[in-house]
């Protein structure tokens, strides 16, 4: 069960969202807050994997809280729940996992929960210590899994791409897939393994396939036709 905190200054809105989350049987609401100060106290006292956060509240707003939470070593996932569409761009600037408009629809909520699960798989405390041995300039290094955007197979080797660099691994892509799948990675192609938390855009192309745009990466990642349906399900699309 994902542990959630609901932050909204309107009691009916909190009640409705709690009801919808309970109905999914995938989320446990551990606390509710009416403002930013209370939200921070709830996070300290109760913890939480995700914060369902309104934007317009008295005092500091939800965007300011999300920006502050990003400074934490292990921030909760942020899903904004608001009546206003115009804040969407700013919301993703503070690394929101999703952006829901009120009244919240069940299908969209389930999509958001799916994204939160992948976030938790990549950034939960238990996965932070997971590292992959690589080689760079003749040196043996260890790269944290949450730093990897995607992995590409070439000949008998694998190349791990992070935002800052590329590293060589002698471990096969199949072995890396087995190791990294529990951490939110998905095999989208026979040559590519992708960190789902880094997927920013999914573009349909001819032949029923897709191209993925990843955060901080110029190269688009192809999705094989046979993996399209499974990927869409994994991303909640």
Secondary structure, 3 states (H helix, E strand, C coil): CEEEEEECCCHHHHHHHHHHHHHHCCEEEEEEECCHHHHHHHHHHHCCCEEEECCCCCCCCHHHHHHHHCCCCCCCEEEEEECCHHHHHHHHHCCCCEEEECCCCHHHHHHHHHHHHHHHHHHCHHHHCCEEEEEECCEEEEEEHHHEEEEEEECCEEEEEECCCEEEECCCHHHHHHHHHHHCEEEEECCEEEEHHHEEEEEEECCCEEEEEECCCCCCEEECHHHHHHHHHHHCC
